[in-house]
Amino acid sequence: MAQSLEIAPANSITPRATPSFAAAADPHTTTARADGRDGSAGLSVIQQEYQQEEMDHAMALRIQREWDTAALVSTPRGRAVTFVDKLGAAQRQWTAYDPDRPDWNGHNFRLVGAPDDVVYLTQLLLDKQEEFRMSGKPTHVDIGYHYTDTRNMPDIGTNGLMTRADRTAYGVRATFHGGTFGDGVYTGHNPYSYHKFQSGGQGLLVARLKGSIGPPPDPSQQGQQQHYDSVLGRTGESDEVCVLKTSDQVLALAQFHADMATLDQDDSVGNRLLHQYHCGLQAILDECFNGGRPTPVPHIVPSQVVRHDTQVTPVVLHISTERYEAPDTVLRHDHAEILQRELEEPQEICSPEDCPICLAAMTAEKGCCAVTLKQCGHWFHRSCIDQALQTNSYKCPVCRKQVGDAARGTMPSGILQIYHCPFQDCGQDYRGMGCYRLLYQMEGGVQKTYHPNPGVPYDAANRKAYIPKVPQGDDLLKRLKYAFQHGLTFTIGTSLTTGRPNRIVWASIQ
């Protein structure tokens, strides 16, 4: 299936042997000088010349290695070879015996498949990532978990993880294949969101290219085609299941025994090892696939979990998932229509107070009649409220109630997931109160007509926010949900941190 792996430098420089100064430094062979001094001064000059030559030679070797590396990563196969080399180096480091930590040794951690096969399968993932990039889809690659039967490992090492359709097409045996959320490769956010399949005996750490993410198919609408690249079957940090729709979106990286992950011990050796492997593999993915951008790594086992005989109290509670689809056009207010619909001109002025905008008496002098807002009943001069509504996002200047239909912002499409973390503090001032965790997953795409550069693509972005679970935090959470639902949280612009244009940035909400 895969070709043999043979990579050689373009212009090799043969390392030189370090010169020996044994004979020259021998006091029995040193020539005496007429002035009574020996030849040590001349020898020092010779040594310096040789040392300078060795330094120049070492610099030439370093420059050649840099050129070879740059040439290697300029092609998909070269990038795949570099990635597999880094995986091999990580495996050697993690499986080396450490006498200071004997309890960490003895766990069998192996890469999946022969190097040539892994290079080939990595190329498929790189090609799929480039396809997503050209289509304006999210291209981020992260670590997930998959369980399988040990007997399937030879096929997985050669052909990779496959969807049910691909297994059928290639005649590959499947002991079990999930179908709850449609055909695809089922992966978990951590070892426990997918733990019911641990009976197969084999756990896998896999690289996942999710692309565009959508909800599972509605059983009542069978036959209706979905255009998402992945499906979130279940949500929640400790319970998420992501189904990748094609085999090229997943790459099996490393295998471990399914019993390594334990639910009954927060800080077991196996759990700590898995977290180490997860962090290390994600760092390699970030370097080779994600442009060096770091990816937050979830906790393998939540700490401080209160357990009972029949129930495990979750440390993270999923509250809601908000989906926002960017409209083709932003809603623009018809000002005249709103004034006609939302303003009322009473026969008599019943407000003893002055106009809250201009602070003048509420009279009808100079043709400036007094009006009220139907939404809240506050009084204004018509000319004052006419101008105020246009400059104040069509909200009452007094009570901030919305007047007319709310305008949508210029935010691109994305998902907001909200979690309650009862055992996670949000700063020293809120110790022991828990917090809300907001995960923004904004999709890449092409700028629309209301963005700064219509037709220009932009990359996906992920953001996190934390709010203390206090009454003020509850109110803020409602406002942040409203802002996301109305497209007011993000926009397209120039990043304040990097200075790069056409990026997803915080809107004025920041």
C-alpha positions, 0 to 999 in steps of 0.5 A, spaced: 500 500 500 505 504 502 511 506 498 518 504 502 521 510 505 528 513 503 529 520 504 537 523 503 539 530 503 540 533 497 548 535 498 551 531 504 557 534 507 561 528 510 563 530 518 570 531 519 574 527 524 577 532 530 584 533 529 589 530 534 594 534 538 597 528 542 604 528 538 604 536 537 603 536 545 608 531 547 614 535 551 619 529 548 618 531 541 617 539 542 623 543 538 627 547 543 627 555 541 634 559 541 630 564 546 629 558 551 622 558 550 618 551 547 613 551 541 607 552 545 605 559 542 606 556 535 602 550 537 596 554 540 596 558 534 595 551 530 590 549 535 586 555 534 586 555 526 583 547 527 578 549 532 576 555 527 575 550 521 571 545 525 566 551 527 566 553 520 564 545 518 559 545 524 555 551 521 555 548 514 552 542 517 547 546 521 545 550 515 545 544 510 540 541 515 536 547 515 535 547 508 534 539 508 528 540 513 525 546 509 525 542 502 522 536 506 516 540 509 515 543 502 511 537 500 505 533 503 510 527 503 515 530 506 511 533 511 508 526 513 515 524 513 517 529 518 510 528 522 512 520 523 519 522 525 516 526 531 512 520 533 517 515 533 522 520 537 516 521 542 515 514 542 522 512 544 522 518 549 516 515 553 517 508 553 524 509 555 526 506 562 526 511 568 529 509 574 526 515 578 519 513 576 519 505 576 511 505 577 511 509 570 514 503 566 511 497 564 505 500 560 505 498 553 505 504 548 506 503 541 505 507 535 499 504 530 502 501 524 509 501 520 512 507 518 511 507 511 503 506 512 503 511 517 506 516 512 501 514 507 495 515 511 498 522 514 498 524 507 491 522 506 489 527 512 494 532 510 490 532 503 483 532 506 486 538 511 488 542 504 481 540 501 477 543 507 482 549 507 480 551 500 473 550 501 473 555 507 472 550 512 475 549 519 482 545 519 484 544 526 486 537 528 486 535 535 486 528 539 480 524 540 479 517 543 477 510 539 476 503 542 476 497 538 477 489 538 484 487 538 483 483 532 482 489 528 489 492 529 492 489 523 487 492 518 487 498 522 495 499 521 495 498 514 488 501 512 487 506 518 480 507 521 474 506 516 467 508 516 462 502 515 461 504 507 469 503 506 469 497 510 464 494 506 467 497 499 474 494 501 471 487 504 474 489 511 471 485 517 468 489 522 466 486 529 462 492 531 461 498 528 457 504 531 450 507 527 447 511 533 449 517 529 449 515 522 455 512 519 462 514 520 468 513 525 466 514 532 471 518 537 471 521 544 473 527 547 476 523 552 477 516 554 470 516 558 466 519 553 466 512 549 468 508 555 462 503 553 466 500 547 472 498 552 470 491 552 474 490 545 481 491 549 484 496 545 484 503 546 487 508 540 489 515 540 487 518 534 488 525 530 481 528 528 480 533 522 472 535 524 471 540 519 464 543 519 460 540 525 453 539 525 447 535 530 446 528 529 441 526 523 433 527 525 430 520 524 424 523 522 427 526 516 430 520 513 433 521 506 435 528 507 442 529 506 446 533 511 452 537 509 456 537 515 463 533 515 462 531 523 456 530 527 456 531 535 452 525 537 453 527 544 455 534 547 459 535 554 466 535 556 466 528 559 461 525 554 462 528 547 462 523 541 464 526 535 462 522 528 467 523 523 464 522 516 469 520 512 475 515 513 480 521 511 478 525 517 482 521 522 489 518 523 490 512 528 496 515 532 498 510 538 495 504 541 494 503 549 491 497 553 483 499 554 484 498 562 489 503 562 484 508 563 480 507 570 474 511 573 475 509 580 482 512 581 483 520 579 490 520 579 492 513 577 498 511 573 494 509 567 490 516 567 497 520 568 500 516 562 494 517 558 494 525 559 502 525 558 501 522 551 495 526 550 499 532 551 505 530 547 501 528 541 497 534 541 503 538 541 506 534 535 499 535 531 499 543 533 506 543 530 505 539 524 498 541 522 495 547 526 501 552 524 504 552 531 497 554 535 497 551 541 490 547 543 487 546 550 488 539 552 482 536 557 483 533 563 483 525 562 480 524 569 476 530 573 479 531 580 475 532 586 469 527 584 464 525 589 463 518 587 457 513 590 456 506 589 451 507 583 452 514 581 458 518 579 457 525 580 459 529 574 464 534 575 462 538 568 455 539 567 453 541 560 448 546 560 446 548 552 449 548 545 447 554 541 448 554 534 449 561 530 448 561 522 450 567 519 445 570 514 446 572 507 445 579 509 444 583 515 438 586 517 437 593 516 432 597 520 426 601 516 427 607 520 420 610 517 416 604 518 419 603 525 417 610 527 410 609 525 409 602 528 413 604 535 411 611 536 404 614 539 402 621 539 397 622 545 392 627 544 394 630 551 401 631 554 401 627 561 408 627 563 410 632 568 417 631 567 422 634 562 424 630 555 430 625 558 434 627 552 434 634 551 432 636 558 427 641 555 419 641 557 415 636 554 411 641 550 409 642 543 412 648 541 415 650 534 412 644 532 416 639 536 410 634 538 411 629 544 410 622 543 411 615 547 414 609 546 409 603 545 414 598 548 415 602 555 411 608 555 417 613 556 416 620 553 420 624 548 420 629 543 419 626 537 425 630 534 429 627 540 427 620 539 427 620 532 435 621 532 436 617 538 433 611 535 438 611 529 444 612 534 442 607 539 441 601 536 433 602 536 433 601 544 429 606 549 434 611 551 431 610 558 430 603 560 434 600 554 428 596 551 428 593 544 424 598 539 422 594 533 426 588 530 433 587 533 439 587 528 443 581 527 451 583 528 456 581 523 458 574 526 460 568 522 457 561 523 459 557 529 457 554 536 457 556 543 457 550 548 456 552 555 458 548 561 457 548 569 464 547 572 462 546 580 469 544 582 473 549 578 474 556 581 474 563 577 479 567 581 481 567 588 475 572 589 470 567 587 473 560 591 469 555 592 463 558 588 464 554 581 464 557 574 461 557 567 465 555 562 464 558 555 467 554 549 466 558 542 467 554 536 467 559 530 467 556 523 472 558 517 469 560 511 468 566 506 467 573 507 460 575 506 457 582 503 457 585 510 464 584 512 470 588 510 473 584 504 467 580 501 469 574 498 476 573 501 477 567 506 478 567 513 480 561 518 476 558 524 477 560 531 476 557 538 475 561 544 474 560 551 471 564 557 470 563 564 464 566 568 464 565 576 457 562 578 454 568 582 448 572 581 452 577 577 455 571 573 448 568 571 446 575 569 452 576 564 451 569 562 444 571 559 447 577 556 452 573 552 447 568 550 443 573 547 449 576 544 451 570 540 444 568 538 444 575 535 451 575 532 454 580 536 460 576 539 465 576 534 466 579 527 471 579 521 477 584 522 484 585 524 487 581 530 489 586 535 495 581 537 498 579 531 496 585 526 493 580 521 487 582 517 481 577 515 481 574 522 475 572 527 476 577 532 472 579 538 466 585 537 465 590 542 463 585 547 470 584 549 
